Amino acid sequence: MVGLTGLAVAAPLHVRLQAHEAGHGADNPAPDGHGIAGEMHQHGSMEVPAGYPLPKVSLVIHPDARKGWNLEMQLTNFNLAPEQVNQPDAHSGDVLEGHAHLYIDDVKVTRLYGNWYYLESLPPGQHQISVSLNSNSHATLMHDGQPIQAIATLDVPAQ
């Protein structure tokens, strides 16, 4: 298992994880319309309303026993609600709900409706993996003007 602090190594895989909480300099420029910045342009953004607990997301990368990686998204103060996607933004009790978006190298790969995602392969080199929290209407959740997201840097060695 790989944690979210410092440099973690799982032979022969090198993973460097950076936890970016909202308001802590999580920067994702995407002038070509990809990545979180492109999604915010397309779907908008939504500040966490006053009175709601701040949602948090972390990303743990587990090397798969056969090949690839198992990405584990850990959530606090946020409920996944796949049955509500494309519906008006809502909450479950006093917690916001929605889904997540998975990006690899600033390109959106998929929506995440659950906590786990299997990533079969990546070409050799350094790759940025990020997960953003999104409302039912796909708006990127924000706090103090910064997206609520987790970012990991995955170093894939040449074979």
C-alpha positions as CSV (number, residue, x, y, z in Angstrom):
1,M,0.0,0.0,0.0
2,V,1.2,3.5,-0.8
3,G,0.3,6.4,1.5
4,L,-0.1,10.1,0.9
5,T,3.0,11.5,2.5
6,G,6.4,12.1,1.0
7,L,8.0,9.7,-1.4
8,A,6.8,6.1,-1.3
9,V,8.4,3.3,-3.3
10,A,6.9,-0.1,-4.1
11,A,9.4,-2.0,-6.2
12,P,9.6,-1.7,-9.1
13,L,7.0,1.0,-9.0
14,H,7.8,4.6,-7.8
15,V,4.9,6.7,-6.6
16,R,5.1,10.2,-5.3
17,L,1.9,11.5,-3.8
18,Q,0.9,15.0,-3.1
19,A,-2.3,15.7,-1.1
20,H,-3.9,18.9,-2.3
21,E,-6.8,20.0,-0.2
22,A,-8.9,23.0,-1.3
23,G,-7.1,26.2,-0.4
24,H,-3.6,24.7,-0.4
25,G,-2.3,25.7,-3.8
26,A,-3.9,22.9,-5.9
27,D,-3.1,24.3,-9.3
28,N,-4.1,22.6,-12.6
29,P,-3.6,24.7,-15.6
30,A,-5.3,23.3,-18.7
31,P,-5.3,25.8,-21.6
32,D,-6.4,23.1,-24.1
33,G,-9.7,22.5,-22.3
34,H,-8.6,19.3,-20.6
35,G,-8.1,18.6,-16.9
36,I,-9.9,20.1,-14.0
37,A,-9.6,23.7,-15.4
38,G,-11.3,22.6,-18.6
39,E,-14.0,20.8,-16.7
40,M,-14.6,23.9,-14.6
41,H,-15.0,25.9,-17.8
42,Q,-17.4,23.4,-19.3
43,H,-19.4,22.4,-16.2
44,G,-18.7,25.3,-13.8
45,S,-17.6,25.2,-10.2
46,M,-19.5,25.2,-6.9
47,E,-18.1,26.6,-3.6
48,V,-18.9,24.4,-0.6
49,P,-21.9,26.2,0.9
50,A,-21.5,27.7,4.4
51,G,-22.6,25.4,7.1
52,Y,-21.6,22.2,5.3
53,P,-18.6,20.2,6.5
54,L,-15.7,20.5,4.1
55,P,-15.5,17.4,1.8
56,K,-12.0,15.8,1.6
57,V,-10.6,13.3,-0.9
58,S,-7.4,11.3,-0.7
59,L,-5.9,8.9,-3.2
60,V,-4.1,5.7,-2.4
61,I,-2.4,3.7,-5.1
62,H,-2.0,0.0,-4.6
63,P,0.2,-2.0,-7.0
64,D,-1.9,-4.8,-8.4
65,A,-0.6,-8.3,-7.7
66,R,-0.6,-9.1,-11.5
67,K,-0.2,-5.8,-13.3
68,G,-1.3,-2.3,-13.1
69,W,-2.6,-0.4,-10.1
70,N,-5.7,-0.3,-7.9
71,L,-6.6,3.3,-7.2
72,E,-8.5,3.8,-3.9
73,M,-10.4,7.0,-3.3
74,Q,-11.0,7.8,0.3
75,L,-13.7,10.3,1.1
76,T,-14.7,12.4,4.2
77,N,-17.8,14.5,4.4
78,F,-19.0,13.5,0.9
79,N,-21.4,10.9,-0.3
80,L,-21.1,9.2,-3.7
81,A,-24.6,9.3,-5.4
82,P,-24.3,7.7,-8.9
83,E,-28.1,7.5,-9.1
84,Q,-28.3,11.3,-8.9
85,V,-25.8,12.1,-11.7
86,N,-27.1,14.8,-14.1
87,Q,-29.8,15.7,-11.5
88,P,-30.0,19.0,-9.5
89,D,-27.3,19.4,-6.9
90,A,-28.3,18.1,-3.5
91,H,-27.0,16.8,-0.2
92,S,-27.6,13.7,1.9
93,G,-28.5,15.1,5.3
94,D,-25.8,17.6,6.2
95,V,-23.2,16.2,3.7
96,L,-22.8,17.1,0.0
97,E,-23.3,14.4,-2.6
98,G,-22.1,13.7,-6.2
99,H,-19.4,11.8,-7.9
100,A,-15.7,12.2,-8.7
101,H,-13.7,12.7,-11.9
102,L,-10.5,10.8,-12.6
103,Y,-7.8,12.5,-14.7
104,I,-4.5,11.1,-15.9
105,D,-2.0,13.7,-17.2
106,D,-4.8,16.4,-17.1
107,V,-7.0,14.3,-19.4
108,K,-10.4,13.2,-18.0
109,V,-10.5,9.4,-18.0
110,T,-13.9,8.7,-16.4
111,R,-16.4,9.4,-13.7
112,L,-15.9,7.6,-10.5
113,Y,-19.1,6.3,-8.8
114,G,-17.3,4.0,-6.3
115,N,-14.1,4.1,-4.2
116,W,-12.0,1.8,-6.4
117,Y,-10.7,1.9,-10.0
118,Y,-8.4,-0.5,-11.7
119,L,-5.7,1.1,-13.9
120,E,-4.3,-1.6,-16.2
121,S,-1.3,0.2,-17.7
122,L,0.5,3.4,-18.4
123,P,3.5,4.1,-20.6
124,P,6.9,4.5,-18.9
125,G,7.5,7.9,-17.4
126,Q,6.0,10.2,-14.9
127,H,2.2,10.6,-14.8
128,Q,-0.1,12.8,-12.8
129,I,-3.2,11.1,-11.5
130,S,-5.9,13.3,-9.9
131,V,-9.4,12.9,-8.6
132,S,-11.8,15.9,-8.2
133,L,-15.0,15.9,-6.3
134,N,-18.0,17.0,-8.4
135,S,-21.6,17.8,-7.7
136,N,-24.5,15.9,-9.4
137,S,-24.5,18.5,-12.2
138,H,-20.7,17.9,-12.7
139,A,-19.6,21.2,-11.1
140,T,-16.2,21.0,-9.5
141,L,-16.5,21.4,-5.8
142,M,-14.4,24.3,-4.5
143,H,-13.2,25.7,-1.2
144,D,-11.7,29.2,-1.1
145,G,-11.5,29.2,-4.8
146,Q,-9.5,25.9,-5.1
147,P,-10.8,22.6,-6.4
148,I,-11.3,19.8,-3.9
149,Q,-9.0,17.2,-5.3
150,A,-6.2,14.7,-4.6
151,I,-3.2,14.5,-6.8
152,A,-0.6,11.7,-7.2
153,T,2.5,11.5,-9.3
154,L,3.2,8.0,-10.6
155,D,6.6,7.1,-11.9
156,V,6.4,4.1,-14.3
157,P,9.8,2.6,-15.0
158,A,10.8,1.4,-18.5
159,Q,10.5,-2.4,-18.9
